[in-house]
Structures are given as C-alpha cells and as structure tokens.
Amino acid sequence: MHICFIANEFPLPDISYGGIGTFLVSYSKILIEYGHSVSIVGTVNSKKDIIEKKNGVEIFYFQQSKIKGLKWFFNSKKLSKKISIIHKNKPIDVIEAQEAGFAFIKTPIGIRKIIRMHGGHSFFAEFEGKKINFWKFFQEKKSFKKCDAVIATSEFVKTQTLKHINFEKKPQTVINNPILIDLFSPQDKSKIIFGSAVFAGTICEKKGIRQLCLAIPKIIEEFPEFHLYAYGRDWFFPDGRLYKDWLLDQLSESILRHVTFLKPVIYEELPNVYAKGEICIFPSHVEVQGLVAPEAMSMQKPVIFTKFGPGPETIDDEINGWLCDTKSSDNIADTVIKVFKMRKNFESIGKLARKKVINKFEPKIIYNQNISFYESIIK
C-alpha cells in the first residue's frame, strides 16, 4: 500500500515536534519494513519549502502562508495540489490526518480518508477549561464529515471526542500508537543516577511539571537524595513569555537545587535519557494516549503516570507502575515517596511493565491491527 499522512511534525532539523512526530517516526518505520510506501505532506514555519527523503519516508513540507485570515485557504490549496501530484505518480491507497486535517483538503477520488485521533481542539479545550473556539470546532466537524473512517489512539480520546462530534456511523476502531520495544529495551543499571527521577515532555502546565516541582519539598523530607531531571521543548504563553522562565520565578531556591532542566533530545537518544532515571515520572493532566510512559516501561523502568484519561489503559496501578492525581502536588509527592520505599521491588515491577507494553503496544500487533482496518475500509 501507499499511505500518505497530512502532518507537520515529522522530526527534521529545526522542526518542532511532539507525540505526533514520535508516532510518525515509529509507525512509518514499521510500514516501510513491511514493504509499504509512506509519504508526508504538511506546512511548517520555515523560510523555504522542504523536500526530503528520510529513512524511506518521502517528506513534502511547504512554507506556511503568512496571509492573515486566509492561511487556511492557501495552505490547503498547496497540500491538495501536492497530494494530487503524488497520487498521479504513485497511487495513494489511504491518507491520514488529525481531527481537523481534512476540513479544506481536496483529494482524488478513490483515496480512503482516515482520521487518526491524536486529540483535537474540542478534546483539549474541555480539559484545559477553555471555551471551544467556533472556527476550530467548525473545522473539526467538517473534517469528520468528509472522512471515510476513524482510528482512535485510546478509548479515552474516542469517548471524550464523541461528546462534541458525532462520528458513530463512521467505521471506527481503537488502535494504540506503537512502541519500538527493541529501541526501548532494558539497559545497563550502572547508568542509573541514585535518587533521580526523569521527566520528558514539553515544559508546560498541562504536562504537570509545575505540580511535580512543587512536590519536591515533601519528597526530600524522606529522600533528600531526590533530584528531578526534566527534558523538554519550550512552550510560550500567547503573549510570547516563556513558560519555563515563569515557572522558575515560582520556585524556591530549595526546590531549584533539586531540579535540572535540560533540552529535548532526538528520538533515538530517548532511551539514554530514561536509562539515567531511578524512576521515570510523567504527571500530565491529560493525554490522548501518552507515549513516554510506555516507552520507559518498555525499558523496565518504575514509572509514575497520570490516573486521569488513558492512564489506567497503560498502567495497572501498583502492578506494573503507579498512577497518581497529577493535579495535586501532595499526591504526586506521596506517590513518589511510596515508590522509593519499594526499591526492592523495582526489578519485578519493571519486568511486568515491559510485559504489559509488549502485549499492548508491540509494533507487529499494532501493524496488523492497522492493515486489517485499512483493508476493510478499502474493500
């Protein structure tokens, strides 16, 4: 098959990416290994168009339009034209996009359009306590109306999105994002920094980094060796202020002595990041699926994750990891303390964590689920 993605996060130099970029890297790798073709089209904040082939993936990125009020029109026009050219040269079987991705895109007849739900505007607005933006919501509804089928990356995102957009009559399924278990494999324990906790994710409020930092005074009362290593890309407030600068102003010197903020690393280097942690903690307020938790679990790491949203789909609390109330610094602290008191069980819990990931997120399982769904839609 030839699968095309409308996306702007495939990791390239100077391209900012998050969970979707990680998904594109891991999933495209599997598709190519099984003999399929993969192309990606998108618009990015760049000074020039980018046409590149990376690891077998054909990437076509265009400069985002600067025309205020009509960006959507010119961006969609560019992408629609490119999709037609790609299809003419090598017919596309399936094209995927995020929730609002098909709103203004025109595709040649015969290509099956699938929305893969990574979390749209209406989904996140609810959990961030924001009013739903009419224009963004309009795009999502229009996109769902145009698609042929829907893949949800967790039961949680499917259930929550259905509250706002009715797609029940569309063919649909739940397929988790894959975890590259060979890349994220157990490493030499000599790399572990005693008392360390590793966080990986955007340095912003919804990732729970503030509550995690505020939990430190309570944690160090019991475990003074505790130190948080936070790896993540920057996030800016709408007025241009850097969230990390704002956060640092909120934290006392005693907290800052136990925190080190570090730049994000490339995807292939993430295992080396997780390897340093005695524990890994990802206290997001909300996730669609969450990739960092199962990645660290795959390395047999003791992992603390959110009890909200898809957390219970990923971790069986106190069996293969721990769940906590990530909006409460006290609960985060209590959970970290509880975990460190169970150091003698880290090895056995880590083995159960990797087993859970292999059974739920193993690439071949995810691949078979996706291909079976594609075939059912094409037929």
N, C-alpha and C positions, 0 to 999 in steps of 0.2 A: 504494500500500500504506500501511497504518498500522503503523509499527514502534514498539514500546514497549521501553524499557530499564529494568531494575531496577538502579539505581546511585545512589550518594550523593556523586558528585564533580563534577557539572556546575557549572562555575565561577559562583558568585554571591557577592555581598559576604558576608564572614565565613565562607564555606565553603572549607575546606581541600581542595586537590585536587593530584593528580599526573598521571601518564601517562594514567590512565583519563579524567580530566577533559579533558585535551587531546584524546584520541581522540573523546570525546563532542561536543566543540565542532566539530572538523573534519569528522567523519563526518555529524553531523546537518545541518551546513551544506550538504553535498553532497546528502543525501537531499531536503532541502527545495527546493533549487534544481531538482531533477528532478521536483518535484511530489508527493512523498510526505509523509505526516504523521508527526510524531515526538512522542512523549511520554516522560517520565521519571518514575518513582516511586522513592522511597527514604526512608530515615530518616537524620536528621542530628542532631548535637549542637547543638540550638538551643532557645531559650526559647519558641518558638512554631512552629506549622506554617507552611510557606511554599508559597504557590500563586502561580505567576508564569508569564508568557509572555515568553521572551527569544529574539530572532532567529527567531521562528516555532516555537520548541520549547515545548510545554506541560510545565511542571515542577510536580510534586506531592511536596513534601518534608514528612515528619511528624517530630515530636519523637521522638527515641529513647526507648524505655521505660527507666525507672530501676529497675525491679523486679529485684533481683538473683536470678539463676538462672532467670528466666523472660523475660528480654529477648527472646530468640529467638521465643518464643511470641506475645507481644503485638506485636512489630514485624512479624512475618509475617502476623498477623491483619489489621493495618491495611493492609498492602500488598495482600494478597489481596482485601480488600473494595474497595479503590480500583481495582484492576485490573478487577474485575467491573463497576464503575460506568463506567469509561472505555470498556470493551468494549461495554457496552449502548448508550452514547451514540454511539460511533463504533467499529465492529468492528475489533479488532486482528488483523492477519494474522500477525505474528511478534513474539515477545517474547524479548529477550536478557538474559542475566545472566552474571556471573562464575562461576568454578568452583563455588562453594558456594551460588550465588544462588537455586537452585530447591529447596533442601532442604526447606523447610517452607511453600513458596508453593503456593497452590491457584489454578489458572487455569481459566477457562471452556473447555468442550470446543471444539475446532476451532482454537485458537491454537497455532501451532507454537513450541515452546520450543527455543531455541538457546543453548548455552553458547559465549561468546566468551572464549577463554583469555587472560587478562591476567596469569596467574601466581597460582596458588593456594597454600594453606598448605603442602601437601606439596612443591610445587616449590621454594619458597624455603627451607623447613626444611633440605632436603638441602644447599643451597649455603651456608647460614649455619651449618652444623654443629650444628643444633639437633635435639632429639628431636621426632618428629612427635607432635603433640597429638591424642589419641584423639578428642575431641569435634569438633575442627575437621576432622579427616580423615573422621570419620563423616558430617559434613555434605556434604563434597565427594563422597563415594561416593554418597550418597543423591541429590544433585543431578544427577550424571551419569546415574544410573539413570533419573531422571524426564525427562531432556531428549530431544528428538527428533533433534538433530544437534549437531555440534561444529565451531566455527571456531577454528583456532589462529592466533595472530598471528605465529608464526615456526615454522620446522621444529624449532628447538631446544626451544621450550616443549612442543610436541607429543611429541617423543621422550622428554623427561625426565618429563613427567607420566604417560606410558604405563608407566613403570617402577613407578608406585604405583597407578594406576587404569586398569583395562582398559575402554576405550571403542571398541575396534577394530571392533565390529559396528555401531556407530552411523555414519550418513552423516557424512562429515567432509571438511574441506578446510583448506588453509593460505592465509590472506589477510592480507597485511600491513596495518598501520594506514596511512591516507593522510597525505601531507604536502601542505599547501597551498602549492604551488610559486609561486603568484602573490604570496602574502603573504611567503614566504621567498624573495625574489628578490635578486639582487646589488645592493649599494648603493654609494654614492659612497665611493671608497677614502680620501677625506680624513677620514672618520670614524675610521679605524684609529688606535689608540694604539700607537706603536712599542714593540716588545718585550712587548706584552701577550698574555696567554692568558686566555680567558674559559671559566669553568665555570658550568654551570647545572644545578641539581638539588638534591634535599634534602640538607641538611648532615648527613650520617650516614655511618657506617662503610662500608656496602655500596656507597655511591657513590664510594668510593675517595678522598675528599677528604683524609684523613689522609696516605695514601701520597703523594698529589700534593704536599702541603705539605712533607713530609719530603724530597722530591726537589729542592727549591729550592736548597739549598747547592751541590749538584753542578752544577745548571744555571747558577747565577750565576757560577761559576768561569769559564765560557766566554762567557756572555751576561749581564753584570752589569745590563743594562737590563731583564731579565725581571721582569714583575710579573703576579701572578695576581689576577683579579677574579672572585670566587666569588658567584654569585647563587643564593639558595636558601631554601626554607622551613625552619624549625627542626624538629628531631627531639629527642624526650626519651627518656631511659632509663626503664625501668619504675618506678624509684624517684622519678621526677619531675625528675631532674637534666637540664639542657640539654646536649646533646652538644657544641654549639659552645663552651660555657664549658669543658667538659672538654678539648676539643681545644686551645684557646688555652693552657691550662696546660701542654700537652705541647710547645709550640713555643718555640723560642728567639727572642730579640729580633731576631737577624739574619734569621730566616725571616719574622717578622711584618712587617718593614719592606718585604717584597716581596709581601704579601698584603693584599687589601681584601675584607672580607665585606660583602655588600650584600643587601638584602631582595629577595624574588622580585618579579617584575613581572607584570602581566596578560599573557595570552597574546598579544594584539595588539601588545604592546611588545617581545616577544622579538627580533624582527628588529633593533631598535635596540641590543639587548644584544650579539648576535652581531657586529653591524657594527663594534663597537669593538675586537674582538679581532684581533690579527695572526694568531693561531691560536686554535682552539677545542679544548678537551680535556675528555673525559668518561670518566674512568677507573673506571667501575663494575666491581665484582667480578662481578656477574651482572645481566643484563637479560632481560626476556621478548622484547622487540624493541628498545626504545630509540628514542625519538622525537627527542631533542635532536641526536643525531649527524646523521641525515639532514636535519633542519631546517637546521643550519649548513652542511651540504654543499650544500643547495639554494641557498644564498647564495654559493656558490663559495668557501667558507672552507676553509683547510687544517685538517683535523680529525684528532685522535687519539682512538681509541676502544679498547675492550677486545678482546683477542684471544680472550676466552672467550665461550661461549654464541653469541648471534646476531651477534657482531662480524664474523666472516667472511661472513655473509649480507648485511651492509650495506656493508662496505668491502673492496675488493681491495687488500691491503697494498702500499704504495708506488706504487700506480697512481692511485687516486682518494682516497687518505687513508692513514692509518697505524694499525696495530694494535700494542698493547703488552701486556706482562704487568702488569696493573693491581694485582696484589698485591705487586709489587716496586718500591720507590721507586727503586732503581738503574736498573731497566729503563725506568721512566717517564722518569727524567732523561735516560738515553741516547737515548730516542726523541725527546724534546723538543729535545735538542741536535742530533740528526740532522736534524730537521725545520727548525730555524732555519738550519742550514748549507745548506739547499736553498731559500732565499728566492727565488732567481732562477726557481725552478720553480713558485712558488705559483700564478701565474695559470693555467698549463696544467693543473696538478693540480686546481685549483678548477673549471675548466670540465668536466673529466672527472667530478668529484664531482657536479656538478649534472646532468650527463647520466645518471649512474647513478640518481639519485633520480627523475628524470623517467621513466626506463624501468621502475623498480621500484615507486615509491610515488605516481605521479601520480594525482590524485583520480578522474579518469574511468575509468582502468584498474581501480582498487580498487572503484569503484561498480559497474561491470559485473560484476566477479567476485562481489560480494555479492548483487546482484539475481539473477544466474543461479543462485546457490546457494539463495537464498530460494525461487525459483520451483520448483526441483527438489524442495525439501522440501514445499512446499505441494501440489504435484501428487501 
